[in-house]
Amino acid sequence: MYEERHPDSPVVQCMWQARATREERYLVPAVEHWDLWFTRAADGELRAGIAGPSIGHRWIRSTVGEHSWGVQLKTHIVLPGVRKDLLLGAKQQFVVEDGFITLGMQAVPFPEFEDLESFVQGLLELDVLRHDHAVQRMLTGDDAGYSTRRRQRRIRAATGLTRKQIEQVSRA
């Protein structure tokens, strides 16, 4: 079972959840967004992590009884201290201990699917996530005050992708 929601949010692109009813591989398409993901395994083990943007598809596996959910963050949302270009097409797991996830230097409660929007808002308030307004403006075509090279470097540093790659993945 797979469910996806697209809230009217300045920071959340989409929220999703999946319940595995059989062992299977799934194709995840290219995406220009970061994905914070959470999993409760059949044995109750909690896992969490971040998947970077990807200019190509990738495969993921599911295990029977596993429940996974997550949130795709809009392109201009950044996790300070984690470079998107280093996570391009990859994922990184977070430490989960006693029902808390360590993100940056903060330990935050492990969220349920229904709590994802407030979870993301809490991360913004704690400065674990940041809304990069300059990159948001640049991605919407407002390039005033920036040289071409500065725009290129700033967008790539914040998103892990070039503006052209973002446009291509978004169209695809």
C-alpha positions as CSV (number, residue, x, y, z in Angstrom):
1,M,0.0,0.0,0.0
2,Y,1.3,3.4,-0.9
3,E,-0.2,6.8,-0.1
4,E,1.0,10.3,-1.1
5,R,-0.2,13.7,0.0
6,H,0.8,17.1,-1.3
7,P,0.1,19.7,1.4
8,D,-0.1,23.4,0.6
9,S,3.2,24.2,2.3
10,P,6.2,26.5,1.6
11,V,8.6,23.8,2.8
12,V,7.0,20.4,2.1
13,Q,6.7,19.1,-1.4
14,C,5.0,15.8,-0.5
15,M,4.4,13.4,2.3
16,W,4.2,9.7,1.7
17,Q,3.8,6.3,3.4
18,A,4.1,2.7,2.4
19,R,3.3,-0.6,4.1
20,A,5.0,-3.7,2.7
21,T,2.8,-6.7,2.2
22,R,5.5,-8.7,0.4
23,E,9.2,-8.7,-0.3
24,E,9.6,-6.4,-3.3
25,R,11.9,-3.9,-5.1
26,Y,10.5,-0.5,-6.0
27,L,11.8,1.9,-8.6
28,V,12.1,5.5,-7.2
29,P,12.3,8.1,-10.0
30,A,14.8,10.9,-10.2
31,V,13.9,13.7,-7.8
32,E,15.4,17.1,-7.0
33,H,14.2,17.1,-3.4
34,W,15.6,15.8,-0.1
35,D,13.6,13.0,1.4
36,L,13.5,12.6,5.2
37,W,12.4,8.9,5.7
38,F,11.3,6.9,8.7
39,T,10.8,3.1,9.0
40,R,9.3,0.8,11.6
41,A,10.4,-2.7,10.9
42,A,8.2,-5.7,11.5
43,D,10.2,-6.4,14.7
44,G,9.6,-2.8,15.9
45,E,13.0,-1.5,15.2
46,L,13.0,2.2,14.2
47,R,15.2,3.6,11.5
48,A,15.4,7.1,10.0
49,G,17.5,8.9,7.4
50,I,17.8,11.3,4.6
51,A,17.9,10.5,0.9
52,G,19.6,13.0,-1.4
53,P,18.4,14.4,-4.7
54,S,18.9,12.1,-7.6
55,I,19.3,12.7,-11.3
56,G,18.6,9.0,-12.1
57,H,16.3,6.4,-10.7
58,R,17.2,4.1,-7.8
59,W,15.9,0.9,-6.4
60,I,14.7,0.3,-2.9
61,R,13.7,-2.9,-1.2
62,S,10.8,-3.5,1.2
63,T,10.4,-6.3,3.8
64,V,7.1,-7.8,4.8
65,G,5.5,-6.0,7.7
66,E,7.6,-2.9,7.3
67,H,5.9,0.5,7.5
68,S,7.8,3.5,6.0
69,W,6.9,7.1,5.7
70,G,8.6,10.3,4.9
71,V,8.5,13.9,3.6
72,Q,10.1,15.4,0.5
73,L,11.4,18.9,1.3
74,K,11.2,21.6,-1.3
75,T,14.4,22.3,-3.2
76,H,15.3,25.4,-1.3
77,I,15.1,23.7,2.2
78,V,18.6,22.9,3.5
79,L,19.9,20.8,6.4
80,P,22.9,22.9,7.7
81,G,26.1,20.8,7.9
82,V,24.9,18.2,5.4
83,R,25.9,19.0,1.8
84,K,23.3,17.9,-0.8
85,D,26.0,17.3,-3.4
86,L,27.6,14.6,-1.2
87,L,24.2,12.9,-0.9
88,L,23.4,13.0,-4.6
89,G,21.7,9.7,-5.4
90,A,22.6,8.4,-1.9
91,K,21.1,8.1,1.5
92,Q,22.4,8.5,5.1
93,Q,20.9,7.0,8.2
94,F,20.5,8.9,11.4
95,V,21.0,7.6,14.9
96,V,17.7,6.5,16.4
97,E,17.8,5.8,20.2
98,D,15.0,5.6,22.8
99,G,12.5,7.0,20.4
100,F,14.6,10.0,19.4
101,I,16.5,10.9,16.2
102,T,19.7,12.9,16.2
103,L,19.7,15.5,13.5
104,G,22.6,17.9,13.5
105,M,23.2,18.5,17.2
106,Q,19.5,18.1,18.2
107,A,17.7,15.0,19.5
108,V,14.1,15.1,18.3
109,P,11.2,12.7,18.9
110,F,10.7,10.1,16.2
111,P,7.6,11.3,14.2
112,E,4.6,9.3,13.0
113,F,3.2,9.9,9.6
114,E,0.3,12.0,10.9
115,D,2.9,14.3,12.6
116,L,5.2,15.0,9.7
117,E,4.1,18.6,9.0
118,S,4.5,19.7,12.6
119,F,7.7,17.7,12.8
120,V,9.2,19.6,9.9
121,Q,7.9,22.9,11.4
122,G,9.7,22.0,14.6
123,L,12.9,21.3,12.7
124,L,12.7,24.8,11.2
125,E,12.1,26.4,14.6
126,L,15.1,24.5,16.0
127,D,17.2,25.6,13.0
128,V,17.9,22.0,12.1
129,L,16.3,22.8,8.7
130,R,16.6,26.2,7.0
131,H,14.5,27.9,4.4
132,D,17.1,29.4,1.9
133,H,15.1,32.4,0.6
134,A,17.9,33.5,-1.8
135,V,17.9,30.1,-3.5
136,Q,14.1,30.0,-3.6
137,R,14.2,33.4,-5.4
138,M,16.9,32.2,-7.8
139,L,15.0,29.0,-8.7
140,T,11.9,31.0,-9.5
141,G,13.9,33.3,-11.9
142,D,14.5,36.3,-9.6
143,D,18.2,36.6,-10.2
144,A,18.6,40.3,-9.3
145,G,21.8,41.2,-7.5
146,Y,23.7,37.9,-8.2
147,S,26.3,37.3,-10.9
148,T,25.7,34.2,-13.1
149,R,28.6,32.4,-11.4
150,R,27.5,33.3,-7.9
151,R,24.0,32.0,-8.7
152,Q,25.4,28.7,-10.1
153,R,27.6,28.1,-7.0
154,R,24.9,29.1,-4.5
155,I,22.2,26.9,-6.1
156,R,24.5,23.9,-6.4
157,A,25.8,24.3,-2.8
158,A,22.2,24.5,-1.4
159,T,20.6,21.8,-3.6
160,G,23.3,19.5,-4.8
161,L,22.2,20.1,-8.3
162,T,22.6,22.7,-11.0
163,R,19.6,24.8,-11.9
164,K,19.5,23.0,-15.3
165,Q,19.5,19.6,-13.6
166,I,16.7,20.7,-11.3
167,E,14.7,21.9,-14.3
168,Q,15.3,18.6,-16.2
169,V,14.3,16.4,-13.3
170,S,11.3,18.5,-12.5
171,R,10.1,18.3,-16.2
172,A,10.7,14.5,-16.2
